[in-house]
């Protein structure tokens, strides 16, 4: 990852940290990625960033009990990664 990519990931992880245990829906995470990048990302670029944070175990998901939306939240491993950035 280059410096810009690190900044995008760091901003996204900070937003997930701010959301706490409630988490954020995937569409909102992708929107945060776009805003952090500064220019709109192509769908495959969004998925690349999203998959990076999921596959590294920095975020986890759950299904909310009332509306059944999948939401993503920061893991302890993600917090460690954020602190190291």
C-alpha positions as CSV (number, residue, x, y, z in Angstrom):
1,X,0.0,0.0,0.0
2,X,1.2,3.5,-0.8
3,X,0.7,6.5,1.6
4,X,-2.6,7.5,0.0
5,X,-4.0,3.9,0.4
6,X,-2.9,3.9,4.1
7,X,-4.7,7.2,4.7
8,X,-7.9,5.8,3.1
9,X,-7.8,2.7,5.2
10,X,-7.0,4.6,8.3
11,X,-9.9,7.0,7.8
12,X,-12.2,4.1,7.3
13,X,-11.0,2.3,10.4
14,X,-11.5,5.5,12.4
15,X,-15.1,5.8,11.2
16,X,-15.7,2.2,12.2
17,X,-14.1,2.9,15.6
18,X,-16.4,5.9,16.1
19,X,-19.5,3.7,15.2
20,X,-18.6,1.4,18.1
21,X,-20.5,-1.8,18.6
22,X,-23.4,-0.6,16.4
23,X,-21.2,-0.7,13.3
24,X,-21.8,0.6,9.8
25,X,-23.6,-0.9,6.8
26,X,-21.4,-1.9,3.9
27,X,-22.8,0.9,1.6
28,X,-21.8,3.4,4.2
29,X,-18.3,1.9,4.5
30,X,-17.9,2.2,0.8
31,X,-19.0,5.8,0.9
32,X,-16.4,6.5,3.6
33,X,-13.8,4.9,1.4
34,X,-14.8,7.2,-1.5
35,X,-14.7,10.3,0.7
36,X,-11.4,9.3,2.2
37,X,-9.9,8.8,-1.2
38,X,-10.9,12.3,-2.3
39,X,-12.2,11.1,-5.7
40,X,-14.9,8.5,-6.5
41,X,-13.4,5.0,-6.7
42,X,-14.5,2.5,-9.2
43,X,-16.6,-0.4,-7.8
44,X,-13.7,-2.8,-8.1
45,X,-11.4,-0.4,-6.2
46,X,-14.0,0.0,-3.5
47,X,-14.2,-3.8,-3.2
48,X,-10.5,-4.1,-3.1
49,X,-10.2,-1.8,-0.1
50,X,-13.2,-3.4,1.6
51,X,-11.9,-6.9,1.1
52,X,-8.5,-5.8,2.4
53,X,-9.9,-4.7,5.8
54,X,-12.2,-7.8,6.0
55,X,-9.6,-10.4,5.0
56,X,-7.0,-9.0,7.4
57,X,-9.6,-9.4,10.2
58,X,-9.7,-5.7,11.0
59,X,-13.5,-5.7,10.8
60,X,-16.2,-8.2,11.5
61,X,-19.9,-8.3,10.6
62,X,-23.1,-9.2,12.2
63,X,-26.8,-9.2,11.3
64,X,-28.8,-6.7,13.3
65,X,-31.7,-8.3,15.0
66,X,-34.6,-6.0,14.0
67,X,-33.9,-4.9,10.4
68,X,-31.6,-7.8,9.5
69,X,-29.0,-5.5,7.9
70,X,-25.4,-6.7,7.9
71,X,-23.3,-4.2,9.8
72,X,-19.5,-4.0,10.1
73,X,-17.5,-3.1,13.2
74,X,-13.9,-2.7,14.2
75,X,-12.2,-5.7,15.8
76,X,-9.4,-5.6,18.4
77,X,-7.1,-6.6,15.6
78,X,-8.4,-3.6,13.6
79,X,-7.8,-1.3,16.5
80,X,-4.2,-2.5,16.8
81,X,-3.7,-1.9,13.0
82,X,-5.3,1.6,13.4
83,X,-3.0,2.5,16.2
84,X,0.0,1.3,14.2
85,X,-0.8,3.4,11.2
